[in-house]
Amino acid sequence: MSGSAHPPARKRFGQHFLEAAWVAKLIASVAPASDETFLEVGPGRGALTEPLAARAARVIAVEIDRDLARALSQRLPDLRVVCQDFLETDLEALLADEHLPVRVVGNLPYNVASPILFHLLRAADSGRRIRDATVMLQREVADRVLAQPGSREHGSLALQIGLHAQVERVLSLPPGAFRPPPKVRSAVVRFRFRPPVADVGDAARFERLVRGIFERPRKTLLNALRPVAGAFGHSAPEIIERAGLDGGRRPGTLSIQEMARLSRAML
């Protein structure tokens, strides 16, 4: 994995390459089928790409590093390699020829993992375009994604992603699973995309509401909501009363359904 035949890891792209033993575990957890198409985010040196391509019908790989993209194209000539920043990739256009929902895999750069997750959420189309995503995350990010109401980590990320996806932890990995080893522990998380589990009214308003409230997570719901409600021309007590909630609760205790009620109450 780390021999001189490969381009070196580039810190500015957040590159950490997975060791072979962990590649096998990840592929086993994904269980690719011969009729499936996979979209790989940041294939790097192709550790996941090669076993995926051997098992799946098709793999589309999006790689930002030109040297790695070129090396991958040369080694796997049947692979479709898109040399581009994944966050700037039009996924609707990229997947336009796919007749069935695709599956996503990726060892995400930890410095842009959250924006990539939201990019996938927007493109998934309630599971009609993207069926699921199995991705490597920093463990702290995985904990925030998986957090339940009332836990210390529960917040904006869990609420926004949980609205559109069922989430589960698949693997936990030590720093030594990568070369070079990162300074943090990692986790593989699977997102199964689905239609929203609650009616939030306007999606943009829901996102703004959730982000705004969790800028003040230690305050009561009443106080955390005041700036957000005011920006929409409402008073926080009015919104809380309409939603049928207790303004003395902390934001981190709210479920997706309760946050959806708040969002609808801001009409």
Backbone bond lengths (Angstrom), bond angles and torsions (degrees), N, CA, C in turn:
res aa  C-N    CA-C-N  psi(-1)  N-CA   C-N-CA  omega(-1)  CA-C   N-CA-C  phi
1 M - - - 1.458 - - 1.515 112.11 -
2 S 1.324 118.02 -30.17 1.455 119.94 -172.84 1.519 112.43 -116.24
3 G 1.310 117.02 20.26 1.452 120.56 -177.83 1.510 112.16 -72.85
4 S 1.320 116.97 170.62 1.455 122.10 -175.88 1.516 112.70 -70.91
5 A 1.341 118.07 -12.48 1.463 120.02 179.54 1.518 111.72 -70.69
6 H 1.328 117.29 -16.79 1.453 121.43 -177.63 1.520 110.67 -101.42
7 P 1.326 118.51 145.58 1.458 120.31 170.68 1.523 109.45 -59.32
8 P 1.341 118.72 144.65 1.467 121.02 -177.60 1.521 111.43 -69.48
9 A 1.349 115.56 158.24 1.468 120.65 175.50 1.522 109.37 -65.19
10 R 1.317 115.81 139.84 1.458 121.42 -179.60 1.520 109.71 -111.19
11 K 1.317 114.95 119.74 1.458 120.84 -175.60 1.513 111.94 -61.56
12 R 1.334 117.03 -36.58 1.471 119.39 -176.23 1.519 112.25 -67.12
13 F 1.331 118.20 -20.24 1.466 121.70 175.93 1.527 111.86 -98.16
14 G 1.340 116.85 4.38 1.454 120.62 179.29 1.518 113.47 62.74
15 Q 1.334 117.47 38.93 1.469 121.12 -172.85 1.523 112.26 -85.93
16 H 1.346 114.81 125.52 1.458 123.73 171.22 1.522 106.01 -138.97
17 F 1.328 116.56 120.17 1.457 120.66 -171.32 1.523 111.20 -96.70
18 L 1.332 115.67 134.76 1.458 122.98 -173.49 1.522 111.00 -76.86
19 E 1.345 115.49 136.92 1.465 121.52 178.81 1.528 110.79 -73.28
20 A 1.343 115.69 156.13 1.464 121.76 -171.28 1.532 113.71 -58.09
21 A 1.334 118.07 -41.20 1.464 120.34 -177.84 1.521 111.49 -62.48
22 W 1.322 115.86 -36.68 1.464 120.12 179.97 1.524 111.05 -78.86
23 V 1.315 117.11 -28.91 1.467 120.28 173.24 1.524 109.63 -58.86
24 A 1.318 116.89 -45.14 1.467 121.44 -179.13 1.528 110.92 -61.50
25 K 1.331 116.62 -41.22 1.469 120.14 178.68 1.529 111.01 -65.05
26 L 1.319 116.16 -41.14 1.460 119.80 -178.82 1.521 111.15 -67.57
27 I 1.335 117.10 -42.89 1.463 120.32 178.22 1.523 110.38 -62.55
28 A 1.326 117.26 -40.45 1.465 120.41 178.57 1.521 110.81 -62.47
29 S 1.323 117.17 -37.84 1.469 120.10 -179.66 1.524 111.82 -70.61
30 V 1.328 116.75 -31.74 1.465 121.20 178.69 1.516 111.15 -75.38
31 A 1.331 117.05 -36.81 1.471 123.85 179.69 1.527 111.42 51.79
32 P 1.343 118.26 62.27 1.470 120.37 -179.36 1.523 112.17 -64.35
33 A 1.325 115.92 142.17 1.466 121.62 179.07 1.522 110.04 -107.79
34 S 1.319 115.94 158.66 1.461 121.47 -172.35 1.526 113.75 -70.36
35 D 1.331 117.97 -12.37 1.464 119.98 179.71 1.528 112.48 -106.89
36 E 1.335 117.38 11.94 1.466 120.86 -174.73 1.525 112.33 -102.91
37 T 1.333 115.27 148.24 1.460 122.49 172.60 1.517 108.78 -105.29
38 F 1.328 115.91 133.64 1.457 121.63 179.18 1.529 110.67 -114.91
39 L 1.321 114.99 141.10 1.457 122.83 170.14 1.518 106.40 -108.38
40 E 1.334 116.40 119.30 1.457 119.48 -179.67 1.518 110.07 -104.97
41 V 1.318 115.13 128.98 1.462 122.10 178.99 1.521 108.32 -94.55
42 G 1.337 116.80 117.18 1.455 121.13 177.73 1.509 113.62 62.71
43 P 1.330 118.74 65.91 1.468 121.43 -177.69 1.518 114.52 -66.17
44 G 1.324 117.71 -19.81 1.465 120.26 178.35 1.508 112.22 60.46
45 R 1.314 117.32 -122.15 1.467 122.00 -178.35 1.525 112.88 -87.31
46 G 1.330 117.06 0.67 1.465 119.80 174.89 1.503 115.48 90.71
47 A 1.340 117.89 17.36 1.463 120.35 -178.98 1.523 112.12 -59.28
48 L 1.333 117.03 -41.93 1.463 120.98 175.97 1.526 111.44 -84.77
49 T 1.316 115.87 -32.01 1.461 121.08 -173.41 1.523 112.55 -60.90
50 E 1.321 117.04 -45.89 1.465 120.15 -176.52 1.528 112.90 -61.84
51 P 1.344 119.47 -51.24 1.468 117.90 178.19 1.527 112.65 -66.78
52 L 1.320 118.10 -30.64 1.466 120.11 175.55 1.523 110.31 -64.62
53 A 1.340 115.92 -47.71 1.466 120.50 -178.05 1.524 111.36 -63.18
54 A 1.330 116.95 -29.45 1.466 120.24 179.79 1.524 112.27 -74.18
55 R 1.328 116.99 -21.05 1.461 120.52 -175.32 1.525 114.37 -110.09
56 A 1.321 117.18 -31.11 1.465 121.55 -174.59 1.523 111.17 -93.55
57 A 1.325 115.84 166.30 1.462 120.23 177.37 1.518 111.24 -69.90
58 R 1.337 116.60 -36.80 1.457 120.48 -173.76 1.521 109.72 -158.95
59 V 1.331 116.21 145.17 1.460 121.85 174.65 1.521 108.76 -129.20
60 I 1.310 116.28 129.09 1.463 123.00 173.19 1.525 106.54 -110.82
61 A 1.322 116.72 121.05 1.462 121.23 -175.09 1.524 110.18 -113.25
62 V 1.331 116.57 127.99 1.464 121.87 177.93 1.522 107.91 -109.85
63 E 1.334 116.63 114.97 1.464 122.47 -174.29 1.534 109.38 -130.47
64 I 1.328 116.48 128.02 1.464 121.49 -177.87 1.530 112.35 -80.22
65 D 1.324 117.90 -26.99 1.459 122.70 -175.44 1.536 109.43 -83.51
66 R 1.330 116.91 115.76 1.465 120.72 -175.16 1.518 112.82 -62.89
67 D 1.343 117.25 -38.35 1.461 119.86 180.00 1.527 111.20 -65.69
68 L 1.327 116.58 -42.55 1.459 120.00 178.93 1.525 111.02 -68.79
69 A 1.320 117.13 -38.93 1.474 120.49 178.94 1.528 110.31 -63.19
70 R 1.317 116.75 -42.46 1.463 120.82 -179.96 1.522 110.82 -64.87
71 A 1.345 116.70 -45.04 1.467 120.72 -179.82 1.528 111.10 -63.21
72 L 1.323 116.49 -37.40 1.461 120.63 179.98 1.525 111.19 -68.20
73 S 1.323 116.76 -41.65 1.470 121.06 178.17 1.521 111.42 -62.41
74 Q 1.334 115.93 -37.84 1.463 119.63 -179.45 1.521 111.25 -70.66
75 R 1.324 117.08 -37.04 1.454 120.20 -177.36 1.525 112.28 -79.30
76 L 1.342 116.81 -32.91 1.467 121.57 -178.75 1.522 108.68 -125.54
77 P 1.324 118.44 79.33 1.465 121.57 -172.60 1.529 114.07 -63.91
78 D 1.327 118.80 -21.64 1.467 120.46 178.66 1.529 112.65 -84.45
79 L 1.301 116.30 -6.90 1.461 121.29 -178.46 1.534 110.44 -78.54
80 R 1.317 116.77 140.58 1.461 119.85 172.25 1.522 108.08 -90.30
81 V 1.322 116.78 112.83 1.457 122.30 -179.23 1.530 108.89 -110.21
82 V 1.312 116.54 125.01 1.456 122.74 176.85 1.521 107.04 -109.20
83 C 1.324 116.85 113.43 1.464 121.13 -179.34 1.528 108.29 -88.50
84 Q 1.315 115.83 96.79 1.460 120.59 -173.27 1.527 109.60 -165.58
85 D 1.321 115.79 155.38 1.453 121.76 170.92 1.532 107.63 -66.52
86 F 1.324 117.58 124.00 1.464 120.22 -176.59 1.525 111.49 -58.90
87 L 1.318 116.89 -34.83 1.464 120.20 -178.89 1.524 112.44 -68.65
88 E 1.322 116.72 -18.13 1.470 120.64 177.93 1.526 112.05 -102.28
89 T 1.322 117.21 6.36 1.460 121.73 -177.91 1.522 110.81 -86.59
90 D 1.330 116.33 129.32 1.459 122.25 176.28 1.528 107.51 -79.84
91 L 1.321 116.57 96.58 1.457 120.52 -174.44 1.516 112.14 -68.77
92 E 1.314 117.35 -31.65 1.463 119.68 177.71 1.524 110.25 -62.09
93 A 1.331 116.88 -44.37 1.463 120.96 178.75 1.529 110.76 -69.80
94 L 1.331 116.70 -40.92 1.460 120.74 -177.54 1.528 111.80 -62.07
95 L 1.328 115.94 -35.82 1.466 120.82 -175.19 1.525 112.89 -103.14
96 A 1.321 116.73 13.93 1.467 121.04 -173.80 1.525 112.71 -61.43
97 D 1.322 118.25 -29.94 1.473 120.96 -177.03 1.521 113.61 -87.44
98 E 1.330 117.03 -2.02 1.460 120.26 -178.29 1.528 109.99 -83.42
99 H 1.323 116.51 127.32 1.462 120.80 -177.95 1.525 112.59 -86.08
100 L 1.319 117.54 -22.50 1.448 122.47 178.73 1.529 109.44 -119.63
101 P 1.330 118.03 155.48 1.465 119.59 177.48 1.521 111.47 -57.54
102 V 1.314 116.79 138.39 1.464 121.41 179.72 1.521 109.69 -89.64
103 R 1.322 114.75 167.08 1.456 121.80 174.35 1.521 107.96 -113.28
104 V 1.324 116.23 148.76 1.466 121.88 -177.01 1.516 109.72 -116.60
105 V 1.323 116.00 138.88 1.463 121.86 169.96 1.520 107.61 -132.30
106 G 1.329 115.83 156.41 1.458 117.04 177.09 1.517 112.94 177.29
107 N 1.310 115.09 143.98 1.463 123.42 169.18 1.524 105.01 -97.11
108 L 1.327 117.01 92.11 1.457 120.88 -168.30 1.527 111.75 -74.30
109 P 1.345 117.03 138.15 1.467 119.38 170.96 1.525 108.58 -59.70
110 Y 1.306 117.44 125.81 1.460 119.79 -170.83 1.530 112.89 -66.29
111 N 1.325 116.93 -24.22 1.468 118.99 -178.32 1.526 113.01 -75.35
112 V 1.334 118.15 -14.02 1.473 120.51 178.69 1.523 111.65 -131.64
113 A 1.333 117.04 22.40 1.464 120.09 -175.48 1.525 112.23 -62.90
114 S 1.326 117.65 -45.38 1.471 119.74 -177.81 1.522 112.18 -63.40
115 P 1.354 119.77 -46.76 1.473 118.78 176.00 1.530 112.73 -59.24
116 I 1.329 118.20 -35.80 1.467 120.57 178.02 1.527 110.36 -65.58
117 L 1.330 117.34 -41.60 1.464 120.30 178.31 1.525 111.07 -60.49
118 F 1.322 117.69 -42.89 1.462 120.18 179.58 1.527 111.34 -69.10
119 H 1.322 116.80 -33.18 1.472 120.85 175.51 1.526 110.03 -62.65
120 L 1.326 116.45 -41.57 1.464 120.96 177.58 1.533 111.29 -67.76
121 L 1.330 116.47 -40.74 1.466 120.04 178.78 1.524 111.31 -58.46
122 R 1.329 115.58 -45.70 1.469 119.52 -178.65 1.523 111.10 -64.82
123 A 1.333 116.94 -34.91 1.470 120.47 -176.03 1.525 112.77 -84.12
124 A 1.331 117.70 -19.31 1.465 120.62 -171.78 1.517 112.88 -64.41
125 D 1.333 117.61 -28.29 1.468 121.90 179.66 1.527 110.62 54.46
126 S 1.353 114.52 53.49 1.468 121.94 177.51 1.521 113.09 55.67
127 G 1.338 116.14 30.56 1.458 120.84 178.65 1.513 114.31 90.49
128 R 1.322 117.19 -3.11 1.471 119.65 -179.24 1.525 111.97 -78.11
129 R 1.333 118.42 -30.49 1.460 121.17 178.19 1.522 111.40 -100.89
130 I 1.332 117.11 -40.95 1.465 122.12 178.29 1.522 107.72 -123.80
131 R 1.326 116.21 121.00 1.469 120.83 -176.10 1.519 111.65 -76.67
132 D 1.330 115.64 -50.05 1.463 119.14 -179.87 1.517 109.60 -155.13
133 A 1.324 115.36 167.52 1.467 121.87 177.71 1.523 107.85 -138.87
134 T 1.333 116.20 126.75 1.460 122.48 176.45 1.519 106.43 -114.26
135 V 1.331 116.33 109.82 1.464 119.81 -169.51 1.524 111.65 -134.36
136 M 1.334 113.90 152.38 1.453 122.14 176.19 1.521 109.13 -87.95
137 L 1.347 115.98 130.49 1.457 121.78 179.66 1.526 109.78 -131.74
138 Q 1.311 116.19 157.59 1.458 120.11 166.92 1.530 107.52 -60.71
139 R 1.333 116.94 140.21 1.462 119.59 -172.90 1.526 112.01 -58.67
140 E 1.322 117.59 -37.05 1.464 119.90 -179.66 1.521 111.05 -64.14
141 V 1.335 117.33 -36.64 1.466 120.52 177.18 1.528 109.73 -68.61
142 A 1.333 116.33 -42.47 1.461 120.09 176.91 1.520 111.15 -58.62
143 D 1.333 116.91 -41.52 1.466 120.76 178.96 1.525 110.92 -62.02
144 R 1.328 116.63 -38.63 1.465 119.96 -179.97 1.526 111.11 -70.55
145 V 1.316 117.02 -37.54 1.465 120.74 178.49 1.527 111.22 -65.01
146 L 1.330 116.34 -38.45 1.461 122.19 -174.60 1.528 113.44 -89.73
147 A 1.321 117.66 -4.45 1.460 121.32 -172.29 1.530 112.46 -63.17
148 Q 1.314 115.11 141.68 1.455 122.39 178.84 1.526 110.10 -100.16
149 P 1.352 117.66 156.29 1.471 119.91 178.35 1.524 111.72 -54.33
150 G 1.320 115.68 135.56 1.457 121.38 -179.16 1.507 114.20 97.02
151 S 1.342 117.70 -16.85 1.459 120.24 178.40 1.525 109.83 -84.35
152 R 1.319 115.76 160.92 1.464 120.39 -176.80 1.517 112.20 -64.56
153 E 1.340 117.21 -32.48 1.469 120.93 -175.77 1.529 113.18 -84.99
154 H 1.340 117.05 -11.27 1.473 119.50 -174.75 1.521 110.52 -65.78
155 G 1.355 115.09 130.88 1.455 118.29 -179.15 1.513 112.43 -170.94
156 S 1.314 114.75 -150.80 1.460 121.94 -173.43 1.522 112.45 -58.05
157 L 1.331 117.65 -43.24 1.460 121.00 -175.80 1.526 111.07 -63.74
158 A 1.335 117.59 -46.79 1.462 121.08 -179.34 1.524 111.24 -64.04
159 L 1.323 117.30 -39.36 1.460 120.77 -177.96 1.528 111.71 -69.20
160 Q 1.334 116.83 -45.87 1.463 119.64 -176.83 1.525 111.86 -69.04
161 I 1.323 116.34 -39.74 1.469 119.06 -179.85 1.525 110.43 -76.99
162 G 1.330 117.49 -41.02 1.452 120.51 -179.82 1.512 113.66 -62.54
163 L 1.308 117.02 -24.04 1.470 120.69 176.39 1.522 110.87 -61.85
164 H 1.331 116.93 -35.05 1.458 122.00 -171.42 1.522 115.24 -113.80
165 A 1.330 118.27 -6.21 1.468 119.38 -174.57 1.520 111.84 -149.87
166 Q 1.317 114.46 144.85 1.462 120.95 167.81 1.526 106.76 -86.12
167 V 1.328 116.97 132.84 1.460 121.28 -171.62 1.527 110.41 -122.41
168 E 1.336 116.41 137.95 1.465 120.59 176.11 1.522 109.99 -144.11
169 R 1.332 115.48 147.69 1.459 121.35 174.95 1.526 107.99 -83.92
170 V 1.328 116.60 130.70 1.458 121.88 -177.12 1.528 111.79 -103.04
171 L 1.332 116.72 -46.07 1.458 122.10 -178.18 1.528 109.47 -143.91
172 S 1.326 115.66 152.95 1.463 121.92 168.97 1.522 107.76 -118.69
173 L 1.327 117.06 135.14 1.463 120.91 -172.96 1.523 111.17 -127.35
174 P 1.355 116.68 141.36 1.462 121.06 174.20 1.524 110.39 -81.86
175 P 1.332 118.24 164.28 1.474 120.06 176.81 1.526 113.23 -55.37
176 G 1.357 117.13 -31.99 1.453 121.00 -177.97 1.514 114.67 -68.46
177 A 1.336 117.64 -4.63 1.464 120.83 176.87 1.526 111.62 -76.28
178 F 1.353 117.14 -5.88 1.466 121.54 -175.74 1.522 110.66 -125.84
179 R 1.325 113.80 158.97 1.464 122.19 169.77 1.519 108.57 -130.83
180 P 1.337 118.73 121.39 1.467 127.02 -9.00 1.522 110.67 -69.91
181 P 1.344 118.20 152.89 1.461 120.15 -179.51 1.531 110.69 -66.34
182 P 1.335 118.32 131.79 1.462 119.86 174.12 1.524 110.04 -73.72
183 K 1.315 117.03 170.24 1.463 121.20 179.84 1.533 111.71 -88.02
184 V 1.318 116.59 4.12 1.466 120.94 -176.54 1.529 109.43 -128.37
185 R 1.336 115.41 163.09 1.457 120.91 173.04 1.524 108.82 -86.51
186 S 1.326 115.50 161.04 1.458 120.64 -172.28 1.520 111.28 -130.17
187 A 1.320 114.85 164.87 1.465 120.67 177.25 1.515 108.95 -147.61
188 V 1.319 115.84 145.47 1.465 121.97 172.32 1.524 107.39 -97.05
189 V 1.322 115.70 127.08 1.459 121.69 -177.94 1.523 108.74 -124.47
190 R 1.340 115.56 139.67 1.469 119.71 177.27 1.523 109.76 -110.00
191 F 1.342 114.60 132.43 1.459 122.43 177.39 1.530 107.59 -111.82
192 R 1.317 116.99 120.05 1.471 121.56 174.12 1.525 107.51 -103.31
193 F 1.310 116.00 110.12 1.460 120.59 -173.76 1.525 111.29 -76.11
194 R 1.330 116.10 146.65 1.459 122.30 -174.44 1.523 108.66 -155.57
195 P 1.324 118.12 169.43 1.469 120.02 172.17 1.525 110.02 -62.35
196 P 1.328 118.86 154.59 1.466 121.16 -179.39 1.530 112.01 -54.98
197 V 1.325 116.55 139.96 1.461 120.69 -178.23 1.526 112.09 -84.54
198 A 1.332 117.58 -3.62 1.461 121.43 178.51 1.522 109.06 -149.78
199 D 1.311 116.04 152.79 1.460 122.35 176.72 1.523 108.28 -85.95
200 V 1.339 116.15 110.26 1.467 120.09 -177.67 1.525 112.12 -97.73
201 G 1.334 116.96 -0.39 1.462 118.96 -174.71 1.512 109.22 78.09
202 D 1.302 117.21 -119.06 1.454 122.23 179.51 1.530 109.97 -84.04
203 A 1.344 117.10 123.50 1.466 120.91 -174.76 1.518 112.58 -64.50
204 A 1.331 117.49 -39.44 1.464 120.54 -179.65 1.527 110.80 -66.31
205 R 1.328 116.14 -38.09 1.462 119.72 178.08 1.525 110.52 -66.02
206 F 1.340 117.34 -40.77 1.462 120.96 178.28 1.523 110.46 -59.83
207 E 1.321 117.10 -46.51 1.463 120.49 -179.63 1.525 110.81 -61.47
208 R 1.318 116.64 -43.81 1.470 120.70 -179.90 1.530 110.44 -65.21
209 L 1.321 116.55 -39.90 1.466 121.44 178.54 1.519 110.93 -61.77
210 V 1.326 116.59 -49.91 1.461 120.64 -176.80 1.522 110.62 -63.53
211 R 1.318 116.34 -47.02 1.470 118.97 -179.82 1.524 110.81 -62.01
212 G 1.332 116.87 -41.72 1.452 120.62 -177.93 1.507 113.23 -65.59
213 I 1.325 117.06 -44.22 1.459 120.68 -179.15 1.526 111.08 -63.35
214 F 1.337 116.74 -38.10 1.460 119.10 -176.10 1.523 113.04 -86.14
215 E 1.311 117.29 7.53 1.462 119.20 165.38 1.528 109.83 -74.07
216 R 1.344 116.21 -16.31 1.476 122.17 -178.62 1.529 109.07 -133.35
217 P 1.318 118.69 57.78 1.468 120.78 -170.77 1.525 114.17 -66.29
218 R 1.337 118.72 -21.69 1.461 120.26 -177.05 1.522 112.61 -88.40
219 K 1.312 116.71 -9.83 1.454 120.44 177.36 1.527 109.96 -80.36
220 T 1.325 116.18 167.52 1.457 118.77 172.57 1.520 109.13 -69.21
221 L 1.314 116.09 160.77 1.459 120.29 177.53 1.531 110.57 -55.72
222 L 1.330 116.67 -41.77 1.461 120.17 -179.55 1.524 111.44 -57.43
223 N 1.315 117.17 -48.61 1.467 120.29 -177.71 1.522 112.69 -74.70
224 A 1.328 117.11 -34.82 1.466 119.58 178.78 1.523 111.15 -67.86
225 L 1.333 115.96 -30.20 1.461 120.57 -176.84 1.519 113.43 -80.98
226 R 1.322 118.23 -22.92 1.470 120.78 -172.05 1.530 113.94 -51.70
227 P 1.359 120.10 -51.90 1.476 119.36 -178.47 1.528 112.81 -63.30
228 V 1.333 116.36 -37.66 1.470 119.98 -178.26 1.524 110.03 -69.28
229 A 1.328 116.24 -47.96 1.463 120.27 179.80 1.523 110.50 -60.54
230 G 1.329 116.79 -42.20 1.459 120.49 179.31 1.517 112.57 -61.32
231 A 1.335 116.45 -37.07 1.465 120.08 179.29 1.519 111.68 -64.84
232 F 1.333 117.02 -24.72 1.462 121.11 178.37 1.535 112.28 -98.18
233 G 1.337 116.47 6.84 1.452 119.94 177.57 1.511 114.23 80.37
234 H 1.340 117.30 25.08 1.454 121.10 179.93 1.520 109.40 -124.49
235 S 1.317 116.35 166.88 1.465 120.90 171.63 1.524 108.34 -101.06
236 A 1.322 115.87 146.14 1.457 120.20 -178.82 1.530 112.59 -61.82
237 P 1.334 119.41 -44.54 1.478 118.20 178.65 1.529 112.40 -59.29
238 E 1.333 117.01 -38.25 1.464 121.18 178.88 1.529 110.87 -61.46
239 I 1.323 116.77 -45.65 1.463 121.07 -178.10 1.519 110.81 -65.86
240 I 1.323 116.84 -44.16 1.462 121.01 -179.01 1.530 110.54 -63.59
241 E 1.332 116.57 -39.72 1.461 119.46 178.62 1.525 111.00 -65.25
242 R 1.318 117.69 -43.88 1.468 121.18 177.94 1.523 111.45 -59.72
243 A 1.332 116.07 -38.71 1.466 120.73 -177.55 1.529 112.14 -79.15
244 G 1.333 117.13 -11.65 1.461 120.21 179.67 1.506 113.40 70.07
245 L 1.343 116.48 37.35 1.466 121.00 -177.53 1.527 110.90 -115.45
246 D 1.303 115.37 166.03 1.459 123.06 178.62 1.525 108.41 -94.50
247 G 1.330 116.25 115.74 1.459 120.50 -178.23 1.507 114.35 -67.89
248 G 1.336 118.05 -11.11 1.452 120.68 178.91 1.516 113.72 -85.82
249 R 1.319 117.55 -5.67 1.464 120.76 177.95 1.527 111.09 -72.53
250 R 1.330 115.79 162.22 1.463 121.42 174.41 1.525 108.89 -89.89
251 P 1.337 117.84 146.98 1.476 119.95 179.61 1.521 113.55 -53.86
252 G 1.329 117.26 -35.74 1.456 120.58 -176.10 1.518 114.83 -69.50
253 T 1.335 117.61 -5.94 1.466 119.81 177.57 1.522 111.95 -93.25
254 L 1.337 118.05 -6.02 1.461 120.95 -174.42 1.533 111.70 -79.76
255 S 1.316 115.53 136.54 1.464 121.51 174.52 1.526 109.76 -84.60
256 I 1.330 115.97 170.80 1.467 120.13 176.48 1.519 110.24 -59.22
257 Q 1.316 117.23 -43.09 1.465 120.96 -177.84 1.529 111.16 -63.93
258 E 1.339 117.16 -38.76 1.467 120.06 178.92 1.521 111.26 -69.71
259 M 1.328 117.15 -39.53 1.458 119.73 176.69 1.525 110.55 -65.69
260 A 1.320 117.05 -34.85 1.462 120.84 176.44 1.526 110.82 -63.39
261 R 1.327 117.27 -38.45 1.461 120.68 177.02 1.516 111.32 -63.50
262 L 1.329 116.58 -40.30 1.473 120.37 175.61 1.523 111.15 -60.83
263 S 1.336 115.33 -43.62 1.455 120.36 -178.84 1.520 111.14 -62.97
264 R 1.320 117.26 -45.03 1.457 120.30 179.21 1.526 112.09 -66.50
265 A 1.340 116.53 -29.60 1.457 120.70 -179.26 1.526 111.99 -71.51
266 M 1.335 117.60 -12.15 1.459 121.49 -179.17 1.514 113.30 -91.79
267 L 1.331 116.97 11.83 1.472 120.31 177.69 1.525 110.48 -62.40
